[in-house]
Amino acid sequence: MPETNLPYRFENFLDQPKLKKLNLHFDQLDIFSFYQGEFLKLNSRKSGRVVITKTAKPGLMNLKVMDQIIFSCALEFTKGKKSKMRNVPEPLGKGHIEMDTDRFVLHYTIESQRKDQQLQFCFVYQKLKQDF
């Protein structure tokens, strides 16, 4: 499988105990924002970066988003195409990650005490780079 196949890279990272960090560089990042489920805005960037590090607990990793807003959270990864975000820093809430061959999609909500003030975001990282 080619190096740019994201699920392959992820599983290869998980299966190699000596690897502690996975840097993912993408040629494009699209950030979609939604309010009450309605589309608000699209911000596009020419590159994006995510860093994933292993923890002592198998299947649990730390995810660091390195674009626009920098935040870290724990990522519970199950082999497959969808994962849950855990220990997300406030005011972020409910999040999950999806991936396919060369797309890494991060969904999360900015929580508010009032449900009608919550914002949803979708970071779509595309075109995984090979040169890392």
C-alpha positions in Angstrom: 0.0 0.0 0.0 1.3 3.5 -0.7 2.5 5.7 2.1 -0.2 8.3 1.4 -3.0 5.8 2.3 -4.0 7.3 5.7 -5.7 4.2 7.3 -2.6 2.1 6.4 -0.2 4.8 7.9 -2.3 4.9 11.1 -2.4 1.1 11.5 1.3 0.8 10.7 2.0 3.5 13.4 -0.1 1.5 15.9 1.5 -1.8 15.1 5.1 -0.6 15.6 6.0 -0.2 19.3 9.1 1.8 18.5 7.2 4.6 16.8 5.9 7.1 19.4 4.8 10.0 17.2 3.0 10.3 13.9 3.2 13.7 12.0 0.5 14.1 9.4 1.0 16.9 6.8 -1.8 17.6 4.3 -1.9 19.8 1.2 -5.3 21.3 2.1 -7.4 22.1 5.1 -11.1 23.1 4.9 -12.7 24.3 8.1 -16.5 24.3 8.0 -18.5 26.0 10.8 -22.2 25.5 11.6 -24.7 27.2 13.9 -27.8 25.2 14.9 -27.0 22.7 12.2 -26.9 25.4 9.5 -23.8 26.1 7.5 -22.1 29.4 8.5 -18.7 29.6 6.9 -15.9 27.8 5.0 -12.2 28.7 5.6 -9.7 27.0 3.3 -6.0 26.8 3.8 -3.2 25.4 1.6 -1.8 23.1 4.3 -2.7 21.4 7.6 -0.9 19.4 10.2 -1.9 17.0 12.9 0.5 15.3 15.4 -0.5 12.0 17.1 1.5 10.5 19.9 1.0 7.2 21.7 0.1 6.9 25.3 0.9 4.1 27.8 -2.7 2.7 27.3 -3.0 0.7 24.0 -5.5 2.2 21.6 -5.5 5.6 23.3 -3.4 8.4 21.7 -3.0 12.1 22.1 -4.0 14.3 19.1 -2.7 17.8 18.6 -4.3 20.0 16.0 -1.6 22.4 14.8 -3.8 24.7 12.7 -5.6 28.0 13.3 -6.4 27.0 16.9 -4.0 24.7 18.6 -5.5 22.2 21.0 -4.8 18.7 22.3 -7.1 15.9 23.2 -7.0 12.2 23.8 -8.1 10.1 20.9 -9.5 6.6 21.5 -8.7 4.8 18.3 -10.3 1.6 17.2 -9.0 0.0 14.1 -11.3 1.2 11.4 -12.4 4.5 10.0 -14.0 6.2 13.0 -12.6 7.2 16.4 -13.8 9.1 19.5 -12.2 12.1 21.0 -11.9 12.0 24.8 -10.7 14.6 27.3 -11.4 17.5 25.0 -10.4 20.9 26.4 -13.2 23.3 27.3 -15.1 24.8 25.7 -14.8 22.0 23.1 -17.1 19.1 23.4 -18.5 16.1 21.6 -16.0 15.1 19.0 -15.1 12.3 16.7 -12.7 11.6 13.8 -13.2 9.9 10.5 -10.6 9.0 7.9 -10.4 7.5 4.5 -7.5 7.0 2.0 -6.2 10.6 2.1 -8.8 12.5 4.2 -8.7 13.1 8.0 -11.9 14.6 9.3 -12.2 16.1 12.8 -15.7 17.0 14.1 -16.3 18.8 17.3 -18.7 21.2 19.1 -18.0 24.3 21.1 -20.2 23.9 24.1 -22.4 26.6 25.7 -24.7 26.6 28.6 -27.4 27.3 26.1 -27.9 24.7 23.4 -29.0 27.5 20.9 -25.5 29.0 21.2 -23.4 25.9 20.4 -21.2 25.9 17.3 -20.1 22.9 15.3 -16.9 22.6 13.4 -15.6 20.2 10.8 -11.9 20.2 9.9 -11.3 18.3 6.7 -7.6 17.6 6.1 -7.0 16.4 2.5 -4.3 15.2 0.3 -1.9 13.5 2.7 1.7 14.4 1.9 4.3 11.7 1.4 7.4 13.8 2.4 7.4 13.3 6.2 
